[in-house]
Amino acid sequence: MGTLSHQEARRTYDRIGSLQDSQRFYEDQATSLVLQHGDFTSAESVFEFGCGTGRFALRLFEEYLSDTANYRGVDVSPRMVRLAQSHLAPHSARAEVILTEGEPPDGEPSESYDRFVSNYVFDLLSHDDIRAVLREAHRMLRPNCLLCLSGISSGTGFISRIVASAVSRIQSIRPSLVGGCRPVDLLPFLPKSKWQVRHHSKVVAFGISSEVLIAKRC
Ligand SMILES: C[S@@+](CC[C@H](N)C(=O)[O-])C[C@H]1O[C@@H](n2cnc3c(N)ncnc32)[C@H](O)[C@@H]1O
C-alpha cells in the first residue's frame, strides 16, 4: 500500500494547518495515556517527531515538564512549524521547533534525549521509514529513557475493525482525504533486544482505534 511522499505530506499538512487540532475528538484519549505513562515530570529533554501545531508540547509545558526541561520538535510542514512556534512562544527559551525535509532525524546527537515522542505520525510513514525513525529514536535516547508513541491502529471490536478497514481503503485510493494516515500496529516494529515495552494499549474513540506504546530503550 502506498504512502505519501515527504513532499506530499508537506503539501497535505500545509493545507490542513490548524484544522489538524479538530482530530482531538479521537486523539485525546490516546495522547492522555501517553502523558499518563510517559513519566514526563522527570524528563529533562524531549524530542517530538511530527509535532503538528504544537498542541501536545504546549500541554507538556503547562502541566508536566519541570522548569529546567527542554523541548525540540520537528515537522515537515512549514505551516505546522509556524503554528507550533507561535503556540510555544511563551516557552521559547526552552522550546525549539525545526522544519525538516521529512527524513529520519539522523542529524540529532546520540544519547541526548530522555523522551522521544511521536503522536499520529508513524501511521502515515512507510514501513521502511518507521524502521528508520525507530533506529534514530534508539540512538538519540539515553539508556533506560522512553519512546512514547500513539497512532491509528487496527480495530479491536466489530465497529472499530470496520472503521479501520474503511480508513485503509480510503488511504489506498485517495491518501490526502485521510491526511495520509492508515491503521498501523507499531508493536511488531520494536525488537525485544532494543526496547522493553512498559505500556501497550488500544483505545477506541468514535469508532477509531488508536494504539499507545511506551517502551524503554535498552
Ligand atoms: C496527523 S498529524 C499529527 C500532528 C501531531 N503530532 C498531533 O498529534 O496533533 C501528522 C504530522 O506529522 C507531520 N509529518 C508527516 N510526515 C513527517 C515526516 N516525515 N517528518 C516530520 N513530520 C512529518 C505532518 O506535517 C503533521 O504535522
The ligand as an SDF file (V2000), in Angstrom:
LIG
                    3D

 27 29  0  0  0  0  0  0  0  0999 V2000
   -1.6500   13.6620   11.7790 C   0  0  0  0  0  0  0  0  0  0  0  0
   -0.5550   14.9840   12.0860 S   0  0  0  0  0  0  0  0  0  0  0  0
   -0.2190   14.7880   13.8270 C   0  0  0  0  0  0  0  0  0  0  0  0
    0.3140   16.0580   14.4320 C   0  0  0  0  0  0  0  0  0  0  0  0
    0.5930   15.9970   15.9300 C   0  0  0  0  0  0  0  0  0  0  0  0
    1.6180   15.0410   16.2500 N   0  0  0  0  0  0  0  0  0  0  0  0
   -0.6810   15.6800   16.6590 C   0  0  0  0  0  0  0  0  0  0  0  0
   -0.7750   14.6360   17.3080 O   0  0  0  0  0  0  0  0  0  0  0  0
   -1.5980   16.5020   16.5860 O   0  0  0  0  0  0  0  0  0  0  0  0
    0.9360   14.4280   11.3370 C   0  0  0  0  0  0  0  0  0  0  0  0
    2.0650   15.4650   11.4560 C   0  0  0  0  0  0  0  0  0  0  0  0
    3.2750   14.8480   11.0660 O   0  0  0  0  0  0  0  0  0  0  0  0
    3.9540   15.6940   10.1670 C   0  0  0  0  0  0  0  0  0  0  0  0
    4.7750   14.8060    9.3250 N   0  0  0  0  0  0  0  0  0  0  0  0
    4.3710   13.9440    8.3710 C   0  0  0  0  0  0  0  0  0  0  0  0
    5.4060   13.2720    7.8550 N   0  0  0  0  0  0  0  0  0  0  0  0
    6.5030   13.7250    8.5160 C   0  0  0  0  0  0  0  0  0  0  0  0
    7.9030   13.4300    8.4280 C   0  0  0  0  0  0  0  0  0  0  0  0
    8.3610   12.5140    7.5650 N   0  0  0  0  0  0  0  0  0  0  0  0
    8.7600   14.1130    9.2370 N   0  0  0  0  0  0  0  0  0  0  0  0
    8.2940   15.0360   10.0980 C   0  0  0  0  0  0  0  0  0  0  0  0
    6.9830   15.3660   10.2260 N   0  0  0  0  0  0  0  0  0  0  0  0
    6.1100   14.7170    9.4450 C   0  0  0  0  0  0  0  0  0  0  0  0
    2.8570   16.4410    9.4410 C   0  0  0  0  0  0  0  0  0  0  0  0
    3.3080   17.6260    8.8510 O   0  0  0  0  0  0  0  0  0  0  0  0
    1.8730   16.6760   10.5870 C   0  0  0  0  0  0  0  0  0  0  0  0
    2.1760   17.8370   11.2910 O   0  0  0  0  0  0  0  0  0  0  0  0
  1  2  1  0
  2  3  1  0
  2 10  1  0
  3  4  1  0
  4  5  1  0
  5  6  1  0
  5  7  1  0
  7  8  2  0
  7  9  1  0
 10 11  1  0
 11 12  1  0
 11 26  1  0
 12 13  1  0
 13 14  1  0
 13 24  1  0
 14 15  1  0
 14 23  1  0
 15 16  2  0
 16 17  1  0
 17 18  1  0
 17 23  2  0
 18 19  1  0
 18 20  2  0
 20 21  1  0
 21 22  2  0
 22 23  1  0
 24 25  1  0
 24 26  1  0
 26 27  1  0
M  CHG  2   2   1   9  -1
M  END
$$$$
